[in-house]
């Protein structure tokens, strides 16, 4: 998707020279990736599936239609691109022999920055990782106490000091639990009195995060259960 198309659809705006150079680099990478995907499909080689959780894609005055978001991922050369509800959840396939997770995440973030004009933190998980996240039960009394369970996705597991700062946010309403690269947040009634949110979690950890309801996580895990072949 070109900068001109993005501008025509109502996003910001006049591309800078740096943005144009970044877009050109992303376009070249996309062509190379598309060629790899075509060759991979021709010889029946394995594909890997990822779920991308995007932070704040449609907040702060920004609005990105899901069709346009799918187009941005397709322009990177990814296959079988789908979105799940309008909160920035993108499912896509890419050759298993492609770049590692860190390089893939960096490429997606650079492409979104160039196209949209703002940073979109991107958190990647495989279907197996997401299924494990959905199954994990850190609060055995959840059903009895009621409320809602949220999952915060991180780029990496937080250090011990960061976990201690996060634990300090706990109250009679909010319980927080760290497990690997995920934060589990149980918010009990009265929910309106909770002092915890995405911003508070990020400030405590000093790390970017994006939060989803466990129901959304479980639905995505159930709909996309296996690695494509």
N, C-alpha and C positions, 0 to 999 in steps of 0.2 A: 504494500500500500504506500503510495507516494505521499510526500508532504503536501502536495497540492490537493490530493484527494482528502487527506485529513482535514485541511483547512476548509475545503468545500463542505465538509460534513459538520462544520461548526466547532472544531477544536481550534486551539491556539496553533497557528497563526502564520506569520512570516518566518520561514526557516532561516537560521543564521548559517554562515559559511561552515561553522563547525558541525551544525546539525546535518547539513547537506553531505558533508564528508562522512559523518557517521552513518547516515542513511545509505550512502553509496557502498560503504564497507559492508553493512548488513545485507544489502541487496546482492553483493558478490558472494557473501557467505551463503545466502539463501539459494542462489543458483547452484552453488557447489553441493549444498545439502540435498537439493531436489534431485540432482544427478545421481548422488549416492543412493537416495531412496529408490529411484527408478532402477538402478543397477541391482540393488538389494532385492527388490521385488522380482526382477527378471530371473535371478538365480535362486529364488526361494529362501534367501537367508533370513535370519531372525530379526524381528523388530522389537523394540522396547517401548513400553507405554509409560507415560508420566502423567501425573496430575499436578498442575500448577495452581497454587493458591496465591492470588494477587492481593496486595495490601492497598486499600483505599483507592481502588480503581474508579469508583463512582461517588466520591465524597469531596467536600471542599470546593464545590462549584464545578467539578469535573463530571461529565456525562459521556460514557462510551457505550454505544449499543453493542449487544452481544454479537450481532452479525459482523460488526466492524472489528470487534476483538478477535473473532474467529479468523477474519481476513488477515489481521496482523500476524497471527500465528501461522496461517497458511503461507503468507509471503516469506516466512523463514524456511519454507520447504518442508514443514511437518505434514504428516499424513493423518487422516481420520480425526481431524480436529473437531471437538465438540465443546460446548459450554454447558454448565449445569447451574440453573437459576442465574440471577443477575448480580451475584455478589463477587464475581471475579474468580470463578473456578473453571479451569480449562484443561481438557483431556486431549492428549495428542500422542501420536506414535512417531518414533524416530529410529533409525538403524541401530541395532545393538552394538555395532562396531564403531559408532560415532564417538564424539567427545564425552568426557566424563561429566558428572552432574554439575560440578563447579563451573566448567566452561560453558555448559549448556545454559545454566542459570544466567551467567554473565552475558551471553549472547542475547537471551530473551530480554533482559533488563535494558541492555543498550539499544535494542530495537524499539522497545516501548518508549524509552526516553526520547529517541530521535523522532518517533512518529507522533507522540502525544505532548511532548514538551515538559514533562515532569517525571520524577522518579517513581517507579512502581516496583516496590520490593516484591520479589518473586520467590516463592518457597516450593520446591519440587519434592514430590513423594512418588514412589512406585506403588502399584496396586497392592503389593504384599505389605509394604510399610503402612499404607493407609488402613488395610484390613486389621493389622495389629493394633493400630491406634484406636480403631472403632471398638475392638474387643476388650481393650484394657479397661479395668474397673478399679480406679483408685479410691472410690468412696462407696464402701459396701452398704451404707445406710441411705444411699441416694433415693431409692424408691420410698422409703419410710418418711424421710424429711421433706421430700418434694423439691420444687424449684427447678432450675435448669442447669445443665452441664455444658460447658463451653470448652473448646480445645483451641489453644494458641500454638501456632506453628512458628518455629524458629529455624534459623540457618544452621545452628550448631547447639549442642548441649551447653547450658550456662555453667559458669564456674561456681564453686561452692559459695563464694561471697555473694554472687548475684542471687543464688537460690535463697540465701539467708535474707537478703533484702526483700525478695518476693514474699517469703513466708511472713514477714512483718506486716504485710497487707491484710492478713487473715483477720476475721472478726466473727461475731456470732452469725453473720449473714454470709460471709464469703470464706470459702476454703480453697486453698491453692496447693497443687501438687505438681512436681516436676518429674518427668519421665523421659529421659533421652532428649530429643529435640522438640518435645511437646510440653505444653503447660495445660494442666487440667484445672478448670475453675468451676467449682460448684457454688452456685448463687441461690441461696434459700430465701423464702418469703420473710419479710416484705421486700421484694426485689427492688422497689423504688428507693430503698434506703442504702443500697450498695454503694460503696465508695470506690469500687474497683472497676476498671475498664481497660480498653486496649492501651490508652495513653499511660495509665498508672502502671500497668504491667511492663511496658517498654521503659519507663523511667526507672523502675526498680531494677530491671535486668540490665539496663543500658544497652539494649539490643532491640533491633526491629522485630516485630511480630505481627501476625494477622490472626484473627479469631473467627472461628466458625462454631455454630451450634453442633452438638454431637449428632443430632438428627440428620443434619446435612452431611456430615462426615460419613455416617453409617449408610446413608442412601447412595452416596458416590461409591463407597467401597462395595456395596451390593451390586450396583449397576455395572461396574468395571472391575470384575473380580480376578481377571487373569491377564498375564502378559500375552500380547498378540504374537502370532507366528507368521 
